[in-house]
Amino acid sequence: QQQVKQSPQSLIVQKGGISIINCAYENTAFDYFPWYQQFPGKGPALLIAIRPDVSEKKEGRFTISFNKSAKQFSLHIMDSQPGDSATYFCAASMTGGSYIPTFGRGTSLIVHP
Amino acid sequence: SAVISQKPSRDICQRGTSLTIQCQVDSQVTMMFWYRQQPGQSLTLIATANQGSEATYESGFVIDKFPISRPNLTFSTLTVSNMSPEDSSIYLCSVAKTVAVMGNEQFFGPGTRLTVL
């Protein structure tokens, strides 16, 4: 079964700190790696995504680092804010064929003020 | 992007009854999905809702329990039949759209929080 392993399950960070969430995948056919942010009572929303032709993508305080050889990718949240407190899901999918992403188990992030 | 609405947003139901959840998208989409998210858990795909044909169900999910309709490219329904407390969960409608450069992006509705007593 295709899997995406996400860690840690929960993370507590002080305001201004760096939050790091890691994911590892098995299927080398995956070529699209999005991160989703979900606030309580809301559906997941696409936060940032990367393709394996680049090793890093940055959007504001959010950065994806991608290591193709290790089959790992991570989300870094710089200068973490209490408003970043949410559950974060990594995912992986193949753009060819039927598009159905495989999701990680999620990381509950709490940023203390 | 895609704006997705779901009805109802939440419901409390008695065991043995059925609930139909509606999903409306603001634009025509080919790929539409239904997910289940149990408290504190990840997203589990129930089925792909195919327009004009029967839905494609994932392992562990069957049509008799989760019948799905997809009458057009902007609307779908998911019915949770003969409910039991184990069906208590958040049910999410999702669509995938092709976005330039990045390819397919997936958008989610706000979810329907179901509690079965």
Boltz contact constraints between the chains, C-beta under 6 A:
constraints:
  - contact:
      token1: [A, 32]
      token2: [B, 103]
      max_distance: 6.0
  - contact:
      token1: [A, 42]
      token2: [B, 110]
      max_distance: 6.0
  - contact:
      token1: [A, 43]
      token2: [B, 92]
      max_distance: 6.0
  - contact:
      token1: [A, 43]
      token2: [B, 108]
      max_distance: 6.0
  - contact:
      token1: [A, 43]
      token2: [B, 109]
      max_distance: 6.0
  - contact:
      token1: [A, 43]
      token2: [B, 110]
      max_distance: 6.0
  - contact:
      token1: [A, 43]
      token2: [B, 111]
      max_distance: 6.0
  - contact:
      token1: [A, 44]
      token2: [B, 108]
      max_distance: 6.0
  - contact:
      token1: [A, 46]
      token2: [B, 105]
      max_distance: 6.0
  - contact:
      token1: [A, 49]
      token2: [B, 102]
      max_distance: 6.0
  - contact:
      token1: [A, 95]
      token2: [B, 103]
      max_distance: 6.0
  - contact:
      token1: [A, 95]
      token2: [B, 104]
      max_distance: 6.0
  - contact:
      token1: [A, 99]
      token2: [B, 96]
      max_distance: 6.0
  - contact:
      token1: [A, 99]
      token2: [B, 104]
      max_distance: 6.0
  - contact:
      token1: [A, 103]
      token2: [B, 42]
      max_distance: 6.0
  - contact:
      token1: [A, 103]
      token2: [B, 43]
      max_distance: 6.0
  - contact:
      token1: [A, 105]
      token2: [B, 42]
      max_distance: 6.0
  - contact:
      token1: [A, 106]
      token2: [B, 42]
      max_distance: 6.0
